[in-house]
């Protein structure tokens, strides 16, 4: 199989509570126009709902892209999930998640590689060419060794990924997740792995929640040119109830999302933009209401 080319995809909402002293971010009037056809709903945004419920809400809202999570696929069944998404006319922007490579024993690491092969096959069955890799915590291993396990694990997957036409997208997480979710905690670290592996099947996904703080962000986005396989948007609000389920909709926090988006586009990425908002308060709302809020926030603040 030949190496993949960069894909070419073609009223104010009632948001969550904004902390006192933090005004809703105003969208610059001079920003580049945003194409609604690029909007993808990441299923984590509608976590309490089934794949079928979220897919139906997307179709009703005129959203053409969808990004499922593997536990939702497992609950529905792979063949049935593919059928539902196709029946609603939804294209799959990515599958989340693979990764979780570090482990203290060789057998455990081998088992994780095998699970990633299953994830690659699932992505291919869903007709997406992107598997998001959340690389995994150290699991008792020294950080440098855990990071090498991540790189070795990805390297081991490249032939299988190429065989299935699925690209491996490393998602660096915010440093606060180093102990329990990922030892890859900056876009620079992810780019280093991509550069060392030197494969067109390995790249990055940029999530503003995880990278907005980075003083080297512009440089690293530019460095990722040709290897940006996905772009996720949401917002950082304070005070934060917990680190995982307190993300805001775009415009509710402090991230300059339009500026980061334009940097990503300047680096050559014009594919789907996934809205991934893990928020327990948002999850209390109806599925269709969540999707409409996502659509409005995307248009106004991305």
Helices and strands as residue ranges (DSSP letters): G 36-38, E 39-42, G 43-46, H 51-61, E 65-67, H 70-76, H 78-87, E 91-92, E 95-99, H 106-125, E 130-134, H 143-164, E 167-171, G 175-177, H 187-197, E 202-207, H 208-211, H 217-223, E 228-233, H 257-266, E 273-275, H 280-283, H 287-301
